[in-house]
């Protein structure tokens, strides 16, 4: 796998990935808008998959920088790449490329997303707070978001 920055030409493939990974996925237009607004989307390309729709994207992570903090806005891993350590490797590679003046990484995660929460704890994140009824659920109800941070 190789780490790359996504470009506008990757937005449709990112939306395909998001649909396979999330109950409320980002659209190609949302990825495009994010990139156009200055966010960075890192992708792990799985090499020549022959799949033109997903363009071999195994995982992605969208980040936004504000002063000395970096916020993770979206992480998605293709179902066939889950439980292989891909998300952890992706985040570690991104963290190793952060500018030296980035002091902290922030994120929000669904309270029900135990695998993601376990990964973030393993990477050293701490839970700092909760946003009540933040995320929509497929049944129309809402669930809490946990606020997490990693001091670098």
Buried (B, 14 or more C-beta within 10 A) or exposed (E): BEBEEBEEEBBBBBBBBBEBBEEEBBBBEBBBEBBEEEBBBBBBBBEEBEEEEBBBBBBBBBBBBEEEBBBBBBBBBBEEBBEEEBBEBBBEBBBEEBEEEBEEBBBBBBBEBEEBBEBBEEBEBEBEEEEEEBBEEEEEEEBBBBBBBBEB
